[in-house]
Amino acid sequence: MKRAVLSVLVVEDHPTIARQLVDFLAGLGWQLDYAGNGRLAIDLATRNAYDVVLLDLNLPDLDGLQVCRAIKAGAPSKVPVLMLTARDAFEDKAQGFNEGADDYLTKPFDLREVALRCEALARRGVLHQRQELRVGPFTLLARERRACYRDTPLTLTRTGFDILSLLCREHPQPVARTALVQHLWGASPPGSDALKSHVYTLRKSLEAAAGRPLLTTILQLGYRLDLDAADDE
């Protein structure tokens, strides 16, 4: 059976372990990126789409749990994280899962098992991302990053799609500006007007499709989709 070609980010500061992981997985024909510290890992994971992130917990600059949180909040897709660590106590594993890890493997490990776990996580991620999100008149396809208002395809930027996805998932509750910033950019947000600009563009796209405003600004809080009148039309 032919193995799928995966795109994997390896986050490991120990040079020997990192080289073993990269060489073995590249030997399977997979596409590999490498980060030797937490800040580079967050930057890569929030700018690129990976099938799996292999994340060491003991990094020189940031704690791996902090890195996991930032990746989960800011990655362009819901990328699964496989934690690799020498911390083998139950409490350590529980904390890892509570911080967003999808799987946990203690050192020393068999490289073949790493590959098998990556493939299992990638399959799970694809099945999850193929599911449609339907909220009122909206249909969102996460894997294809496409959205429709009723039968009308929406013209959205990548960031606009991410904002709309979060607003739909949280509807009818509002989403705070701080939560949107964290979701979009993690620990490295751009200038203060960036979110406002993206929301403005999204608002215009939604209004063009619906013929009326759908995105409401809630002062001193954030934004909410106004779908009450459109849900049953």
C-alpha positions as CSV (number, residue, x, y, z in Angstrom):
1,M,0.0,0.0,0.0
2,K,1.4,3.3,-1.1
3,R,2.0,5.8,1.8
4,A,0.6,9.3,1.7
5,V,3.1,12.1,1.3
6,L,2.8,14.3,4.4
7,S,4.0,17.8,5.2
8,V,5.6,17.8,8.6
9,L,7.1,20.5,10.8
10,V,9.8,19.0,13.1
11,V,10.4,21.1,16.3
12,E,13.4,19.7,18.2
13,D,16.4,21.5,19.6
14,H,18.6,18.3,20.1
15,P,20.6,18.2,16.9
16,T,21.0,14.4,16.8
17,I,17.4,13.6,17.4
18,A,16.3,16.3,14.9
19,R,18.6,14.9,12.2
20,Q,17.3,11.4,12.8
21,L,13.7,12.5,12.5
22,V,14.2,14.6,9.4
23,D,16.4,12.0,7.7
24,F,14.0,9.2,8.4
25,L,10.8,11.0,7.5
26,A,12.3,12.6,4.4
27,G,13.3,9.1,3.4
28,L,9.6,8.3,3.2
29,G,9.2,11.0,0.6
30,W,7.6,13.4,3.1
31,Q,8.1,17.2,3.0
32,L,9.9,18.4,6.1
33,D,10.5,21.8,7.7
34,Y,12.6,22.1,10.8
35,A,12.7,24.5,13.8
36,G,15.2,24.4,16.6
37,N,13.3,26.8,18.9
38,G,9.8,27.8,19.8
39,R,9.6,31.2,18.2
40,L,10.6,29.8,14.8
41,A,8.2,26.9,15.2
42,I,5.3,29.3,15.9
43,D,6.3,31.5,12.9
44,L,6.4,28.5,10.5
45,A,3.3,26.8,11.8
46,T,1.2,30.0,11.6
47,R,2.4,30.8,8.0
48,N,2.3,27.4,6.5
49,A,-0.2,24.5,6.3
50,Y,1.2,21.2,7.7
51,D,-0.3,17.8,8.1
52,V,1.4,17.2,11.4
53,V,3.6,19.1,13.9
54,L,6.2,17.1,15.8
55,L,6.8,19.1,18.9
56,D,9.5,18.7,21.6
57,L,8.6,20.1,24.9
58,N,12.1,21.1,26.1
59,L,13.0,24.0,23.8
60,P,15.7,26.6,24.5
61,D,13.5,29.7,24.4
62,L,9.8,28.8,25.0
63,D,8.2,26.0,26.9
64,G,6.7,23.5,24.4
65,L,3.3,23.8,26.0
66,Q,3.3,27.5,25.2
67,V,4.3,26.7,21.7
68,C,1.5,24.2,21.3
69,R,-1.1,26.8,22.5
70,A,0.2,29.4,20.0
71,I,0.2,26.9,17.1
72,K,-3.3,25.7,17.9
73,A,-4.5,29.3,18.1
74,G,-2.8,30.7,15.0
75,A,-2.2,27.9,12.5
76,P,-4.1,28.3,9.2
77,S,-5.7,24.9,9.6
78,K,-6.4,22.7,12.6
79,V,-3.0,21.0,12.5
80,P,-2.5,18.0,14.8
81,V,0.4,18.2,17.2
82,L,2.4,15.1,18.3
83,M,4.4,15.9,21.4
84,L,7.8,14.3,21.7
85,T,9.3,14.4,25.2
86,A,11.3,12.7,27.9
87,R,8.6,13.7,30.4
88,D,6.8,10.4,31.0
89,A,4.8,11.0,34.1
90,F,1.0,10.8,33.8
91,E,0.7,14.4,35.0
92,D,3.0,15.6,32.2
93,K,1.0,13.7,29.6
94,A,-2.3,15.0,31.0
95,Q,-1.0,18.6,30.9
96,G,0.1,18.1,27.3
97,F,-3.3,16.9,26.2
98,N,-5.0,19.7,28.1
99,E,-2.9,22.2,26.3
100,G,-4.0,20.9,22.9
101,A,-1.7,18.0,22.0
102,D,-3.4,15.4,19.8
103,D,-0.9,12.6,20.7
104,Y,2.1,12.1,23.0
105,L,5.2,10.0,22.5
106,T,7.9,9.6,25.1
107,K,11.7,9.4,24.3
108,P,13.4,7.2,23.4
109,F,11.0,6.3,20.5
110,D,11.0,4.1,17.4
111,L,11.1,6.2,14.3
112,R,8.8,3.8,12.6
113,E,6.2,4.5,15.3
114,V,6.6,8.2,14.9
115,A,5.7,7.8,11.2
116,L,2.7,5.6,11.9
117,R,1.4,8.1,14.5
118,C,1.9,10.9,12.0
119,E,-0.1,9.1,9.4
120,A,-2.9,8.3,11.8
121,L,-3.1,12.0,13.0
122,A,-3.1,13.2,9.4
123,R,-6.0,10.9,8.4
124,R,-7.9,12.1,11.4
125,G,-7.2,15.7,10.5
126,V,-8.4,15.3,6.9
127,L,-11.6,13.7,8.0
128,H,-12.2,16.5,10.5
129,Q,-11.5,19.2,8.1
130,R,-13.7,17.8,5.3
131,Q,-16.7,18.2,7.5
132,E,-18.9,21.0,6.5
133,L,-19.8,23.8,8.9
134,R,-23.3,25.0,8.3
135,V,-24.5,28.0,10.3
136,G,-27.7,29.7,9.1
137,P,-27.2,30.6,5.4
138,F,-23.5,29.9,5.5
139,T,-21.7,26.8,4.4
140,L,-18.0,26.6,5.1
141,L,-15.6,23.9,3.8
142,A,-12.5,24.0,5.9
143,R,-10.3,21.7,3.8
144,E,-11.0,23.6,0.6
145,R,-11.2,26.9,2.4
146,R,-14.4,27.8,0.6
147,A,-17.5,29.5,1.9
148,C,-21.0,30.2,0.4
149,Y,-23.9,32.4,1.4
150,R,-26.8,30.2,0.4
151,D,-25.8,29.2,-3.1
152,T,-23.5,32.2,-3.7
153,P,-19.8,31.6,-3.4
154,L,-18.1,34.2,-1.2
155,T,-14.9,36.0,-2.4
156,L,-12.8,35.9,0.8
157,T,-9.2,36.5,1.6
158,R,-7.5,33.7,3.6
159,T,-7.7,35.8,6.8
160,G,-11.3,36.7,6.0
161,F,-12.2,33.0,5.8
162,D,-10.5,32.4,9.2
163,I,-12.5,35.3,10.7
164,L,-15.8,34.0,9.3
165,S,-15.0,30.5,10.5
166,L,-14.6,31.6,14.0
167,L,-17.6,33.8,13.9
168,C,-19.7,31.0,12.6
169,R,-18.4,28.5,15.2
170,E,-19.2,30.9,18.0
171,H,-22.6,32.1,16.7
172,P,-24.8,33.5,18.2
173,Q,-22.2,34.6,20.8
174,P,-19.9,37.5,19.9
175,V,-16.2,37.0,19.5
176,A,-13.9,39.4,21.3
177,R,-11.2,41.2,19.3
178,T,-8.5,39.7,21.5
179,A,-9.8,36.2,20.7
180,L,-9.8,37.0,17.0
181,V,-6.2,38.3,17.1
182,Q,-5.0,35.3,19.0
183,H,-6.8,33.0,16.5
184,L,-5.4,34.7,13.5
185,W,-1.8,35.5,14.6
186,G,-1.1,33.8,17.8
187,A,1.8,35.4,19.8
188,S,2.9,37.6,16.9
189,P,0.1,40.0,15.9
190,P,0.7,42.7,13.2
191,G,-0.2,46.3,13.6
192,S,-3.2,47.5,15.6
193,D,-5.3,48.3,12.5
194,A,-4.8,44.9,10.8
195,L,-7.9,43.3,12.3
196,K,-10.0,46.3,11.6
197,S,-9.0,46.2,7.9
198,H,-9.7,42.5,7.5
199,V,-13.1,42.8,9.2
200,Y,-14.0,45.7,6.9
201,T,-13.2,43.7,3.8
202,L,-15.1,40.7,5.2
203,R,-18.1,42.9,6.1
204,K,-18.3,44.2,2.5
205,S,-18.1,40.7,1.0
206,L,-20.9,39.5,3.2
207,E,-23.1,42.5,2.5
208,A,-22.6,42.1,-1.2
209,A,-23.8,38.5,-1.1
210,A,-26.7,39.0,1.3
211,G,-27.8,42.5,0.3
212,R,-27.8,43.6,3.9
213,P,-25.3,44.0,6.8
214,L,-24.5,40.6,8.5
215,L,-21.4,41.5,10.6
216,T,-22.1,43.6,13.7
217,T,-19.6,45.5,15.7
218,I,-20.1,45.3,19.5
219,L,-18.5,48.3,21.1
220,Q,-15.7,47.5,23.5
221,L,-16.0,43.8,22.8
222,G,-15.7,42.5,19.3
223,Y,-17.9,41.2,16.5
224,R,-21.0,39.0,15.9
225,L,-22.8,37.6,12.9
226,D,-26.3,39.0,12.7
227,L,-28.2,36.1,11.3
228,D,-31.5,36.3,13.1
229,A,-33.5,37.5,10.2
230,A,-31.7,35.4,7.6
231,D,-31.7,31.9,9.2
232,D,-35.1,30.8,8.0
233,E,-35.4,32.8,4.8
